[in-house]
Amino acid sequence: MSIELPVQPGCRIDLPRPDVSEPVRMAALLADPTRAGILALLANGPVCVCEMAAALGERQNNVSNHLARLRDAGLVRATRHVADARWIYYERDEGACRAAAAAITRLLG
């Protein structure tokens, strides 16, 4: 099956440059399997670093480094445990995750 493309009258050198900075930033951030795994784990609610490390087969310091990148992007947030402040639980910022998905969808849509 072939698709016939419309014939353009000439080269269009005046096309505006698209702003793809946000979807590219989000896609690059999510292209890492550990960061994608973290976001998948957090879809079910708050999780601590030790639990994520065990589930992902990673060292805790490696998971913490990836969490820092996700926090900087605003996709996750940290909360200290109420009874024991040594424990930090991470959760997704669902609004930021929806905005990231929308940015990528606009690019591919």
C-alpha positions in Angstrom: 0.0 0.0 0.0 1.5 3.3 -1.0 0.4 6.7 0.2 0.5 9.6 -2.2 1.9 12.7 -0.6 0.8 16.2 -1.7 3.2 18.0 -4.0 4.5 21.2 -2.6 5.0 24.1 -5.0 8.5 24.8 -3.7 10.9 24.5 -0.8 9.4 26.1 2.3 12.3 27.7 4.0 10.2 29.9 6.2 8.8 27.2 8.5 8.9 28.2 12.1 11.3 26.2 14.4 9.1 24.1 16.7 9.8 24.4 20.5 10.4 20.8 21.5 12.5 21.6 24.6 10.0 20.3 27.2 9.2 16.9 25.5 12.8 16.3 24.8 13.8 17.0 28.4 11.1 14.7 29.7 11.9 12.0 27.2 15.6 12.1 28.0 14.7 11.9 31.7 12.4 9.0 31.3 14.7 7.1 28.9 16.7 5.8 31.8 15.3 2.4 32.9 15.9 3.1 36.6 14.1 6.4 36.5 11.2 4.9 34.5 11.1 2.0 37.0 11.0 4.4 39.9 8.0 6.2 38.4 6.3 2.9 37.7 6.8 1.8 41.4 5.5 5.1 42.6 2.3 4.8 40.6 0.9 2.6 43.5 1.7 5.1 46.2 4.6 6.2 48.4 7.8 4.0 48.6 11.0 4.4 50.5 14.5 4.2 48.8 15.3 0.8 50.4 12.1 -0.7 48.9 12.8 0.8 45.5 16.4 -0.4 45.5 15.3 -3.9 46.3 12.6 -3.9 43.7 14.9 -2.5 41.0 18.0 -4.5 41.9 20.0 -1.3 42.3 22.1 0.2 45.1 20.3 2.7 47.4 22.8 5.5 46.5 22.1 4.9 42.8 18.4 5.1 43.4 18.8 8.2 45.5 20.8 9.9 42.6 18.0 9.1 40.2 15.4 10.3 42.6 17.2 13.6 42.8 16.9 14.0 39.1 13.2 13.2 39.2 12.7 15.7 42.1 14.6 18.4 40.2 12.2 17.8 37.3 9.2 18.1 39.7 8.0 14.6 38.9 8.4 13.2 42.5 8.4 14.7 46.0 9.7 13.5 49.3 8.0 13.2 52.7 9.5 12.3 56.0 7.8 9.5 58.0 5.7 11.0 60.8 6.8 8.6 63.5 10.5 8.2 62.4 12.0 11.2 60.5 14.9 9.0 59.4 12.7 7.4 56.8 11.9 9.4 53.7 9.1 8.2 51.4 8.8 9.3 47.8 5.6 9.8 45.8 4.8 10.9 42.3 3.5 14.4 41.6 0.6 13.3 39.5 0.0 16.7 38.0 3.6 17.0 36.9 3.5 13.5 35.5 0.3 14.3 33.5 2.0 17.5 32.2 5.1 15.6 31.1 2.9 13.0 29.4 0.9 15.8 27.7 4.2 17.4 26.4 5.3 14.1 24.9 1.9 13.4 23.4 1.7 16.9 21.8 5.0 16.1 20.1 3.9 12.7 18.9 0.2 13.4 18.5 
